[in-house]
Amino acid sequence: MVDLEQLVAEHAALAAESPHGRSAHLVLHDGVLRQTVIALTAGTSLDEHNAPAAASVQVLRGRVSLTIAGRREELSTGQLQAVPQERHGLLAHIDSVVLLTAVTV
């Protein structure tokens, strides 16, 4: 069993200490399914990258923008968004932690 609240607190603290302003932890890897907790400090981003076969982002703490083809989809604590199969990035407006669920092939 995984305690997400504990992981949120732990990785938010690690991101705050990191010179890059981020921390990540692979929570679940079961075949093609992967779930990763990603913590970002305010103003930190993940540059645009290719999308996996299927993915979603759930905000566990904070407020982020999912950036897709020059537009931003803002998400806050408790919100869940499917990640389109386009190049995308992530920007933290405030210290934030997300759960990325991805299906890889």
N, CA, C and O atoms as a GROMACS GRO file, in nm:
protein
  420
    1MET      N    1   0.085  -0.117   0.000
    1MET     CA    2   0.000   0.000   0.000
    1MET      C    3   0.090   0.124   0.000
    1MET      O    4   0.195   0.127   0.064
    2VAL      N    5   0.047   0.226  -0.072
    2VAL     CA    6   0.123   0.350  -0.084
    2VAL      C    7   0.048   0.461  -0.010
    2VAL      O    8  -0.072   0.478  -0.029
    3ASP      N    9   0.119   0.535   0.072
    3ASP     CA   10   0.061   0.650   0.142
    3ASP      C   11   0.093   0.775   0.060
    3ASP      O   12   0.202   0.830   0.071
    4LEU      N   13  -0.003   0.820  -0.022
    4LEU     CA   14   0.022   0.935  -0.109
    4LEU      C   15   0.047   1.063  -0.030
    4LEU      O   16   0.129   1.145  -0.072
    5GLU      N   17  -0.021   1.081   0.081
    5GLU     CA   18   0.002   1.202   0.161
    5GLU      C   19   0.146   1.210   0.210
    5GLU      O   20   0.207   1.316   0.209
    6GLN      N   21   0.199   1.096   0.252
    6GLN     CA   22   0.338   1.092   0.297
    6GLN      C   23   0.433   1.121   0.180
    6GLN      O   24   0.529   1.196   0.196
    7LEU      N   25   0.406   1.062   0.063
    7LEU     CA   26   0.491   1.087  -0.054
    7LEU      C   27   0.483   1.233  -0.098
    7LEU      O   28   0.584   1.290  -0.138
    8VAL      N   29   0.364   1.293  -0.090
    8VAL     CA   30   0.350   1.435  -0.126
    8VAL      C   31   0.438   1.520  -0.036
    8VAL      O   32   0.515   1.603  -0.086
    9ALA      N   33   0.430   1.500   0.094
    9ALA     CA   34   0.510   1.578   0.189
    9ALA      C   35   0.660   1.555   0.167
    9ALA      O   36   0.738   1.649   0.165
   10GLU      N   37   0.698   1.430   0.150
   10GLU     CA   38   0.839   1.394   0.133
   10GLU      C   39   0.897   1.457   0.006
   10GLU      O   40   1.005   1.515   0.009
   11HIS      N   41   0.826   1.444  -0.105
   11HIS     CA   42   0.882   1.493  -0.231
   11HIS      C   43   0.868   1.644  -0.247
   11HIS      O   44   0.948   1.706  -0.318
   12ALA      N   45   0.770   1.704  -0.183
   12ALA     CA   46   0.764   1.850  -0.180
   12ALA      C   47   0.887   1.905  -0.107
   12ALA      O   48   0.946   2.003  -0.151
   13ALA      N   49   0.924   1.841   0.003
   13ALA     CA   50   1.043   1.883   0.079
   13ALA      C   51   1.170   1.860  -0.003
   13ALA      O   52   1.260   1.945  -0.003
   14LEU      N   53   1.179   1.746  -0.072
   14LEU     CA   54   1.297   1.718  -0.155
   14LEU      C   55   1.308   1.818  -0.271
   14LEU      O   56   1.417   1.862  -0.305
   15ALA      N   57   1.196   1.852  -0.332
   15ALA     CA   58   1.198   1.950  -0.441
   15ALA      C   59   1.244   2.086  -0.390
   15ALA      O   60   1.321   2.155  -0.457
   16ALA      N   61   1.199   2.124  -0.270
   16ALA     CA   62   1.238   2.253  -0.212
   16ALA      C   63   1.388   2.258  -0.187
   16ALA      O   64   1.449   2.366  -0.194
   17GLU      N   65   1.449   2.145  -0.158
   17GLU     CA   66   1.593   2.138  -0.131
   17GLU      C   67   1.676   2.124  -0.259
   17GLU      O   68   1.796   2.151  -0.258
   18SER      N   69   1.613   2.081  -0.367
   18SER     CA   70   1.684   2.052  -0.491
   18SER      C   71   1.717   2.180  -0.568
   18SER      O   72   1.633   2.270  -0.577
   19PRO      N   73   1.837   2.190  -0.622
   19PRO     CA   74   1.871   2.307  -0.703
   19PRO      C   75   1.788   2.317  -0.831
   19PRO      O   76   1.776   2.424  -0.891
   20HIS      N   77   1.729   2.204  -0.872
   20HIS     CA   78   1.645   2.204  -0.992
   20HIS      C   79   1.497   2.225  -0.960
   20HIS      O   80   1.415   2.239  -1.051
   21GLY      N   81   1.463   2.227  -0.831
   21GLY     CA   82   1.325   2.254  -0.790
   21GLY      C   83   1.228   2.142  -0.820
   21GLY      O   84   1.109   2.167  -0.838
   22ARG      N   85   1.277   2.018  -0.824
   22ARG     CA   86   1.185   1.908  -0.851
   22ARG      C   87   1.233   1.779  -0.787
   22ARG      O   88   1.351   1.762  -0.755
   23SER      N   89   1.138   1.689  -0.770
   23SER     CA   90   1.166   1.555  -0.719
   23SER      C   91   1.060   1.462  -0.776
   23SER      O   92   0.945   1.503  -0.794
   24ALA      N   93   1.097   1.339  -0.806
   24ALA     CA   94   1.003   1.243  -0.861
   24ALA      C   95   1.028   1.105  -0.801
   24ALA      O   96   1.139   1.071  -0.763
   25HIS      N   97   0.920   1.028  -0.795
   25HIS     CA   98   0.929   0.893  -0.741
   25HIS      C   99   0.832   0.803  -0.815
   25HIS      O  100   0.712   0.832  -0.821
   26LEU      N  101   0.882   0.694  -0.873
   26LEU     CA  102   0.797   0.595  -0.939
   26LEU      C  103   0.724   0.516  -0.830
   26LEU      O  104   0.787   0.441  -0.755
   27VAL      N  105   0.594   0.532  -0.824
   27VAL     CA  106   0.513   0.471  -0.719
   27VAL      C  107   0.472   0.329  -0.759
   27VAL      O  108   0.475   0.237  -0.677
   28LEU      N  109   0.434   0.314  -0.884
   28LEU     CA  110   0.382   0.186  -0.931
   28LEU      C  111   0.433   0.158  -1.072
   28LEU      O  112   0.426   0.244  -1.160
   29HIS      N  113   0.485   0.039  -1.091
   29HIS     CA  114   0.526  -0.005  -1.225
   29HIS      C  115   0.475  -0.147  -1.240
   29HIS      O  116   0.531  -0.241  -1.184
   30ASP      N  117   0.367  -0.161  -1.315
   30ASP     CA  118   0.303  -0.291  -1.333
   30ASP      C  119   0.277  -0.311  -1.481
   30ASP      O  120   0.179  -0.260  -1.535
   31GLY      N  121   0.365  -0.384  -1.547
   31GLY     CA  122   0.351  -0.402  -1.692
   31GLY      C  123   0.364  -0.268  -1.763
   31GLY      O  124   0.466  -0.201  -1.752
   32VAL      N  125   0.260  -0.230  -1.836
   32VAL     CA  126   0.263  -0.105  -1.912
   32VAL      C  127   0.215   0.015  -1.830
   32VAL      O  128   0.222   0.129  -1.876
   33LEU      N  129   0.167  -0.010  -1.708
   33LEU     CA  130   0.114   0.097  -1.622
   33LEU      C  131   0.223   0.151  -1.532
   33LEU      O  132   0.294   0.075  -1.465
   34ARG      N  133   0.236   0.285  -1.531
   34ARG     CA  134   0.332   0.352  -1.443
   34ARG      C  135   0.262   0.469  -1.375
   34ARG      O  136   0.188   0.544  -1.439
   35GLN      N  137   0.288   0.484  -1.246
   35GLN     CA  138   0.239   0.601  -1.172
   35GLN      C  139   0.357   0.664  -1.101
   35GLN      O  140   0.434   0.596  -1.033
   36THR      N  141   0.371   0.795  -1.119
   36THR     CA  142   0.485   0.868  -1.065
   36THR      C  143   0.437   0.992  -0.992
   36THR      O  144   0.357   1.069  -1.044
   37VAL      N  145   0.487   1.012  -0.871
   37VAL     CA  146   0.465   1.136  -0.798
   37VAL      C  147   0.575   1.232  -0.842
   37VAL      O  148   0.693   1.199  -0.837
   38ILE      N  149   0.535   1.353  -0.885
   38ILE     CA  150   0.629   1.456  -0.929
   38ILE      C  151   0.602   1.582  -0.849
   38ILE      O  152   0.491   1.635  -0.850
   39ALA      N  153   0.704   1.632  -0.780
   39ALA     CA  154   0.694   1.755  -0.704
   39ALA      C  155   0.774   1.864  -0.774
   39ALA      O  156   0.888   1.841  -0.817
   40LEU      N  157   0.714   1.982  -0.787
   40LEU     CA  158   0.779   2.097  -0.851
   40LEU      C  159   0.763   2.220  -0.763
   40LEU      O  160   0.654   2.244  -0.710
   41THR      N  161   0.869   2.297  -0.748
   41THR     CA  162   0.856   2.422  -0.675
   41THR      C  163   0.796   2.528  -0.767
   41THR      O  164   0.796   2.512  -0.889
   42ALA      N  165   0.745   2.636  -0.708
   42ALA     CA  166   0.683   2.744  -0.785
   42ALA      C  167   0.776   2.793  -0.895
   42ALA      O  168   0.893   2.823  -0.870
   43GLY      N  169   0.723   2.801  -1.017
   43GLY     CA  170   0.800   2.849  -1.130
   43GLY      C  171   0.880   2.743  -1.203
   43GLY      O  172   0.936   2.769  -1.309
   44THR      N  173   0.887   2.623  -1.146
   44THR     CA  174   0.960   2.513  -1.210
   44THR      C  175   0.872   2.448  -1.316
   44THR      O  176   0.750   2.439  -1.301
   45SER      N  177   0.936   2.404  -1.424
   45SER     CA  178   0.859   2.340  -1.531
   45SER      C  179   0.928   2.213  -1.579
   45SER      O  180   1.047   2.193  -1.558
   46LEU      N  181   0.849   2.130  -1.642
   46LEU     CA  182   0.901   2.017  -1.717
   46LEU      C  183   0.886   2.056  -1.862
   46LEU      O  184   0.775   2.083  -1.909
   47ASP      N  185   0.995   2.060  -1.934
   47ASP     CA  186   0.992   2.102  -2.074
   47ASP      C  187   0.901   2.011  -2.156
   47ASP      O  188   0.872   1.898  -2.117
   48GLU      N  189   0.858   2.063  -2.270
   48GLU     CA  190   0.772   1.985  -2.358
   48GLU      C  191   0.840   1.854  -2.395
   48GLU      O  192   0.960   1.848  -2.420
   49HIS      N  193   0.759   1.749  -2.397
   49HIS     CA  194   0.807   1.615  -2.431
   49HIS      C  195   0.693   1.538  -2.496
   49HIS      O  196   0.577   1.579  -2.488
   50ASN      N  197   0.725   1.426  -2.558
   50ASN     CA  198   0.623   1.345  -2.624
   50ASN      C  199   0.536   1.274  -2.522
   50ASN      O  200   0.581   1.240  -2.413
   51ALA      N  201   0.411   1.252  -2.559
   51ALA     CA  202   0.316   1.186  -2.471
   51ALA      C  203   0.327   1.034  -2.484
   51ALA      O  204   0.358   0.983  -2.592
   52PRO      N  205   0.302   0.963  -2.374
   52PRO     CA  206   0.295   0.817  -2.383
   52PRO      C  207   0.165   0.776  -2.453
   52PRO      O  208   0.087   0.862  -2.495
   53ALA      N  209   0.142   0.647  -2.466
   53ALA     CA  210   0.021   0.597  -2.533
   53ALA      C  211  -0.106   0.652  -2.468
   53ALA      O  212  -0.202   0.686  -2.539
   54ALA      N  213  -0.108   0.661  -2.336
   54ALA     CA  214  -0.221   0.719  -2.262
   54ALA      C  215  -0.167   0.770  -2.129
   54ALA      O  216  -0.078   0.708  -2.070
   55ALA      N  217  -0.222   0.882  -2.082
   55ALA     CA  218  -0.173   0.938  -1.955
   55ALA      C  219  -0.275   1.033  -1.895
   55ALA      O  220  -0.363   1.085  -1.963
   56SER      N  221  -0.260   1.055  -1.764
   56SER     CA  222  -0.338   1.157  -1.694
   56SER      C  223  -0.251   1.220  -1.587
   56SER      O  224  -0.152   1.162  -1.542
   57VAL      N  225  -0.289   1.341  -1.549
   57VAL     CA  226  -0.222   1.414  -1.441
   57VAL      C  227  -0.328   1.449  -1.338
   57VAL      O  228  -0.431   1.508  -1.371
   58GLN      N  229  -0.303   1.413  -1.212
   58GLN     CA  230  -0.390   1.450  -1.101
   58GLN      C  231  -0.309   1.537  -1.007
   58GLN      O  232  -0.201   1.499  -0.963
   59VAL      N  233  -0.363   1.655  -0.975
   59VAL     CA  234  -0.293   1.747  -0.886
   59VAL      C  235  -0.324   1.707  -0.742
   59VAL      O  236  -0.438   1.711  -0.697
   60LEU      N  237  -0.220   1.667  -0.669
   60LEU     CA  238  -0.234   1.628  -0.530
   60LEU      C  239  -0.217   1.747  -0.436
   60LEU      O  240  -0.271   1.749  -0.326
   61ARG      N  241  -0.139   1.846  -0.482
   61ARG     CA  242  -0.118   1.970  -0.405
   61ARG      C  243  -0.077   2.079  -0.502
   61ARG      O  244   0.004   2.055  -0.592
   62GLY      N  245  -0.133   2.199  -0.485
   62GLY     CA  246  -0.087   2.313  -0.560
   62GLY      C  247  -0.170   2.350  -0.682
   62GLY      O  248  -0.289   2.319  -0.690
   63ARG      N  249  -0.103   2.415  -0.777
   63ARG     CA  250  -0.167   2.464  -0.899
   63ARG      C  251  -0.064   2.459  -1.011
   63ARG      O  252   0.044   2.517  -1.000
   64VAL      N  253  -0.099   2.391  -1.119
   64VAL     CA  254  -0.008   2.372  -1.232
   64VAL      C  255  -0.079   2.405  -1.363
   64VAL      O  256  -0.202   2.414  -1.367
   65SER      N  257  -0.002   2.422  -1.467
   65SER     CA  258  -0.057   2.430  -1.602
   65SER      C  259   0.004   2.320  -1.686
   65SER      O  260   0.125   2.299  -1.688
   66LEU      N  261  -0.084   2.250  -1.755
   66LEU     CA  262  -0.042   2.154  -1.856
   66LEU      C  263  -0.032   2.235  -1.985
   66LEU      O  264  -0.132   2.291  -2.030
   67THR      N  265   0.086   2.240  -2.043
   67THR     CA  266   0.105   2.320  -2.164
   67THR      C  267   0.105   2.227  -2.285
   67THR      O  268   0.179   2.129  -2.291
   68ILE      N  269   0.019   2.262  -2.381
   68ILE     CA  270   0.001   2.180  -2.500
   68ILE      C  271  -0.007   2.272  -2.620
   68ILE      O  272  -0.098   2.354  -2.631
   69ALA      N  273   0.090   2.259  -2.711
   69ALA     CA  274   0.089   2.336  -2.836
   69ALA      C  275   0.066   2.486  -2.812
   69ALA      O  276  -0.015   2.548  -2.880
   70GLY      N  277   0.136   2.542  -2.716
   70GLY     CA  278   0.129   2.686  -2.690
   70GLY      C  279   0.012   2.732  -2.606
   70GLY      O  280   0.003   2.851  -2.575
   71ARG      N  281  -0.076   2.643  -2.567
   71ARG     CA  282  -0.188   2.683  -2.479
   71ARG      C  283  -0.171   2.617  -2.342
   71ARG      O  284  -0.100   2.517  -2.329
   72ARG      N  285  -0.236   2.674  -2.242
   72ARG     CA  286  -0.224   2.622  -2.105
   72ARG      C  287  -0.360   2.580  -2.051
   72ARG      O  288  -0.460   2.650  -2.067
   73GLU      N  289  -0.360   2.466  -1.987
   73GLU     CA  290  -0.478   2.415  -1.917
   73GLU      C  291  -0.443   2.417  -1.769
   73GLU      O  292  -0.361   2.336  -1.724
   74GLU      N  293  -0.504   2.508  -1.692
   74GLU     CA  294  -0.470   2.522  -1.551
   74GLU      C  295  -0.547   2.421  -1.468
   74GLU      O  296  -0.667   2.400  -1.487
   75LEU      N  297  -0.474   2.358  -1.374
   75LEU     CA  298  -0.531   2.257  -1.286
   75LEU      C  299  -0.492   2.288  -1.142
   75LEU      O  300  -0.381   2.335  -1.117
   76SER      N  301  -0.582   2.262  -1.048
   76SER     CA  302  -0.550   2.283  -0.908
   76SER      C  303  -0.580   2.157  -0.828
   76SER      O  304  -0.632   2.059  -0.881
   77THR      N  305  -0.548   2.161  -0.698
   77THR     CA  306  -0.560   2.046  -0.610
   77THR      C  307  -0.693   1.973  -0.631
   77THR      O  308  -0.801   2.033  -0.629
   78GLY      N  309  -0.681   1.842  -0.650
   78GLY     CA  310  -0.799   1.758  -0.665
   78GLY      C  311  -0.843   1.736  -0.809
   78GLY      O  312  -0.927   1.650  -0.835
   79GLN      N  313  -0.790   1.814  -0.901
   79GLN     CA  314  -0.833   1.800  -1.040
   79GLN      C  315  -0.751   1.696  -1.114
   79GLN      O  316  -0.633   1.676  -1.087
   80LEU      N  317  -0.818   1.630  -1.208
   80LEU     CA  318  -0.758   1.525  -1.289
   80LEU      C  319  -0.780   1.560  -1.435
   80LEU      O  320  -0.890   1.597  -1.474
   81GLN      N  321  -0.675   1.547  -1.516
   81GLN     CA  322  -0.683   1.583  -1.658
   81GLN      C  323  -0.614   1.476  -1.741
   81GLN      O  324  -0.502   1.434  -1.711
   82ALA      N  325  -0.681   1.432  -1.846
   82ALA     CA  326  -0.616   1.343  -1.942
   82ALA      C  327  -0.509   1.422  -2.015
   82ALA      O  328  -0.527   1.541  -2.042
   83VAL      N  329  -0.399   1.358  -2.047
   83VAL     CA  330  -0.291   1.421  -2.123
   83VAL      C  331  -0.310   1.382  -2.269
   83VAL      O  332  -0.306   1.264  -2.303
   84PRO      N  333  -0.331   1.482  -2.356
   84PRO     CA  334  -0.351   1.448  -2.497
   84PRO      C  335  -0.224   1.392  -2.559
   84PRO      O  336  -0.114   1.415  -2.508
   85GLN      N  337  -0.239   1.320  -2.666
   85GLN     CA  338  -0.124   1.260  -2.733
   85GLN      C  339  -0.056   1.361  -2.823
   85GLN      O  340  -0.044   1.342  -2.944
   86GLU      N  341  -0.012   1.469  -2.761
   86GLU     CA  342   0.064   1.575  -2.827
   86GLU      C  343   0.182   1.607  -2.736
   86GLU      O  344   0.183   1.571  -2.618
   87ARG      N  345   0.281   1.677  -2.793
   87ARG     CA  346   0.390   1.725  -2.708
   87ARG      C  347   0.329   1.814  -2.601
   87ARG      O  348   0.238   1.893  -2.628
   88HIS      N  349   0.379   1.802  -2.480
   88HIS     CA  350   0.323   1.878  -2.368
   88HIS      C  351   0.431   1.901  -2.263
   88HIS      O  352   0.536   1.837  -2.264
   89GLY      N  353   0.403   1.994  -2.173
   89GLY     CA  354   0.491   2.023  -2.062
   89GLY      C  355   0.407   2.052  -1.939
   89GLY      O  356   0.284   2.046  -1.944
   90LEU      N  357   0.473   2.082  -1.830
   90LEU     CA  358   0.403   2.110  -1.704
   90LEU      C  359   0.474   2.226  -1.634
   90LEU      O  360   0.596   2.228  -1.625
   91LEU      N  361   0.396   2.320  -1.585
   91LEU     CA  362   0.449   2.437  -1.515
   91LEU      C  363   0.380   2.449  -1.380
   91LEU      O  364   0.257   2.446  -1.373
   92ALA      N  365   0.458   2.462  -1.272
   92ALA     CA  366   0.402   2.482  -1.139
   92ALA      C  367   0.390   2.631  -1.110
   92ALA      O  368   0.490   2.704  -1.114
   93HIS      N  369   0.268   2.677  -1.081
   93HIS     CA  370   0.247   2.818  -1.046
   93HIS      C  371   0.285   2.843  -0.900
   93HIS      O  372   0.336   2.950  -0.866
   94ILE      N  373   0.259   2.745  -0.816
   94ILE     CA  374   0.299   2.747  -0.675
   94ILE      C  375   0.361   2.610  -0.648
   94ILE      O  376   0.353   2.521  -0.733
   95ASP      N  377   0.423   2.591  -0.532
   95ASP     CA  378   0.479   2.460  -0.500
   95ASP      C  379   0.368   2.356  -0.519
   95ASP      O  380   0.259   2.371  -0.464
   96SER      N  381   0.396   2.252  -0.598
   96SER     CA  382   0.292   2.158  -0.638
   96SER      C  383   0.345   2.016  -0.643
   96SER      O  384   0.464   1.992  -0.658
   97VAL      N  385   0.250   1.922  -0.630
   97VAL     CA  386   0.280   1.780  -0.645
   97VAL      C  387   0.169   1.719  -0.727
   97VAL      O  388   0.050   1.741  -0.700
   98VAL      N  389   0.207   1.641  -0.829
   98VAL     CA  390   0.110   1.574  -0.915
   98VAL      C  391   0.135   1.425  -0.917
   98VAL      O  392   0.245   1.378  -0.886
   99LEU      N  393   0.032   1.351  -0.955
   99LEU     CA  394   0.044   1.208  -0.979
   99LEU      C  395   0.026   1.187  -1.128
   99LEU      O  396  -0.082   1.211  -1.182
  100LEU      N  397   0.131   1.144  -1.194
  100LEU     CA  398   0.127   1.115  -1.337
  100LEU      C  399   0.100   0.965  -1.352
  100LEU      O  400   0.175   0.882  -1.302
  101THR      N  401  -0.008   0.934  -1.423
  101THR     CA  402  -0.041   0.795  -1.456
  101THR      C  403  -0.019   0.780  -1.605
  101THR      O  404  -0.074   0.857  -1.685
  102ALA      N  405   0.062   0.681  -1.644
  102ALA     CA  406   0.093   0.664  -1.786
  102ALA      C  407   0.088   0.516  -1.824
  102ALA      O  408   0.123   0.427  -1.747
  103VAL      N  409   0.042   0.495  -1.947
  103VAL     CA  410   0.043   0.362  -2.007
  103VAL      C  411   0.147   0.368  -2.118
  103VAL      O  412   0.134   0.448  -2.211
  104THR      N  413   0.248   0.285  -2.108
  104THR     CA  414   0.353   0.283  -2.209
  104THR      C  415   0.342   0.154  -2.289
  104THR      O  416   0.288   0.054  -2.242
  105VAL      N  417   0.394   0.158  -2.410
  105VAL     CA  418   0.392   0.036  -2.493
  105VAL      C  419   0.530   0.007  -2.546
  105VAL      O  420   0.549  -0.090  -2.618
   0.00000   0.00000   0.00000
